[in-house]
Amino acid sequence: MKKYIPLHAHSHYSLLDGLSKPSQIANRCEKIGVKSCAITDHGSIAGTVQFFQEIKAKGIKPILGCELYISREDSHIKTKENSDLSHFIVLSKNNAGWFDLIKIISETNKPENFYHKPRISFDRLKPFLNGNLIGFSGHLGSTIADAIQDDPDNAMRIGTEHVSYMKDLFGDEYFLECQLMDKESTPEQIELTNIIRRLGKNTNTKVICTPDAHYCEKEDAVDQRILLCNNLKTTLADINKKILNHESIPMGCFFKSDNFHILSPEEIALLHTEEEIENTNYVDSLCEDYDILHKPMLPPFSCPNNFNPDEYLRELCRKGWKDKIANNIDKENQQKYIDRIKYELDILQGAGLSSYFLIVGDIVNKVRLEDWLPGPGRGSAAGCLVSYLIGITSIDPIKYSLIFERFYNSGRNTKDRISMPDIDVDVPINKRESIIEYIKLKYGHDKVSQMITFNTMKGRGALKEVLRVYGNISFEEMNRITKCIPDEAKIADELQQMKEDTGEASILRWSLENNVDKLKEWCYIDDDDHLSGPLAKRFEQAIRLEGTKSNQSKHAAGVVISSQNLGSVCPMVYDSKNKQSIAGMEMQDLEALGIIKFDVLGIAMLDKIMNIADSLKKGE
């Protein structure tokens, strides 16, 4: 018998619900020996790029999907009655299916559909189904399961009608899903699975078995419960009390069972039929092993006088040379500038980056044209002579012996991937939105967007959350403990070194190694390199939770500019706080898809300097 394919797995991008990092999913799949695995986060595909990269590195085929939120009525209807959402999984069969999935997620996040969560109704899903997506549904909480449980006396009729409707949408690539991993704690799974199996036979629809994996290993269940308590704003003591009193608990199944891990082939074989297992391999066979990563797709820059970007960049460098070097640097010292500019242009233009510098230069020049104040240049970008000559920075890198290779090194490039430069454009904070609007007008509103970022559980916050959820330590003592944990920014270099040495960077582990005397009454590292002390277990759990995604927000600086409509090449998600659509992946993942990220950061100090300058001009 073939090993099953896990087709229903959540990462920590299913915020405060899923626990697993993509790398952990890849490790688990390698450990249990499966050849493919699907990612199906709730309403999001923000984790797909990292999942794709991590699982491909293990020689395992990634299957990219999403567990969509489905509204019962038209998703444009925003009422309390229509906010009760069910779940439905779609998987991309091929590259075209991947782009269809992107468009679907963008659609679910449009303001007319978004209502507390990104959602869609089946009728509005239909235009995106072009034969490149697989659909399946059947587990508790899915559309078909909710319909059956609402009217159990007519389960077969309702189920048959639903299957017929779904086959009109997906054809024979619609499957019924059954789950039995939690049948002891949730006997409804058995009842539903029996109905699903009968429906499969009656409607000639293949039935697949899946785990509803929200973490990787069975023992990870205790860590996921910390996330759930965070989500529910409660404690484990309150949850356990409700369980004893037989009260209803949101997501209660996760507190009653440790079986929501990625089941091994041996575990799944004890629960499901050979046919259901074989059908997971059939679904896998429908999915191609395709590539979603892409070289940088720089947006075109409109150059004057029929110049191409390489020619225009060189022309701007020549103008900058006349203004900043020719009449200001002694001739005997100019050779080093000549050698440096030739060297930089060979590397940057060899990597096809001329348009990047033209775009950044245009943004900075717009700031100057409006008589606003741009920053002089920050970080390694100040080591680039090209940036200085065309006006991106105001610092002569030769004069101050700044090294170009710290900014950009051609050794970072490979045959398949070009590494992008990283130039921070600092602008007055009150002018940042105006600059972004200028960029949108120049390149198109549908091609420019701000972007998402995810906040993670960090050392102090992770430990405080663990201690809060267990609830047996006073607030005062909790604060005494966590005051001994430094902020990430204060030990950034040390954490980087720790990651290079051990492969992991933990603020809590660093604190235990370096703040021994302050923390030893609660936790310390013993002679066997294990954590000991009265709170050792709590520290161990908090260390495991470090880096777990907890919530999403808008990135402070990132702006992406695409050569195509963004909603067709990356998911556009709804930022409910700012009431706008933004690119729905983190910056390194967007860049992996070929979408170019620019950093436009608002700096309050620049506003203050401008105000002072204005006051001086007015004689105030």
Secondary structure, 3 states (H helix, E strand, C coil): CCCCCCCCECCCCCCCCCCCCHHHHHHHHHHHCCCEEEEEEECCCCCHHHHHHHHHHCCCEEEEEEEEEECCCCCCCCCCHHHCCEEEEEEECCHHHHHHHHHHHHHHCCCCCCCCCCCECHHHHHHHCCCCEEEEECCCCEHHHHHHHHCHHHHHHHHHHHHHHHHHHHHHHEEEEECCCCCCCCCHHHHHHHHHHHHHHHHCCCEEECCCECCCCHHHHHHHHHHHHHHHCCCHHHHHHHHHCCCCCCCCHHHHCCCCCCCCHHHHHCCCCHHHHHHHHHHHHHCCCCCCCCCCCCCCCCCHHHCCHHHHHHHHHHHHHHHHHHCCCCHHHCHHHHHHHHHHHHHHHHCCCHHHHHHHHHHHHHHHHCCCCCCCCCHHHHHCHHHHHCCCCCCCCCCCCCCHHHHCCHHHCCCCCCCCCCCEEEEEHHHHHHHHHHHHHHHCCCCEEEEEEEEECCHHHHHHHHHHHHCCCCHHHHHHHHCCCCCHHHHHHHHHHHHHHHCCCCHHHHHHHHCHHHHCCCCEECCCCCEECCCHHHHHHHHHHCCCEEEEEEEEEEEEECCCCHHHHCCEEEECCCCEEEECCCHHHHHHCCCEEEEEEEEHHHHHHHHHHHHHHCCC
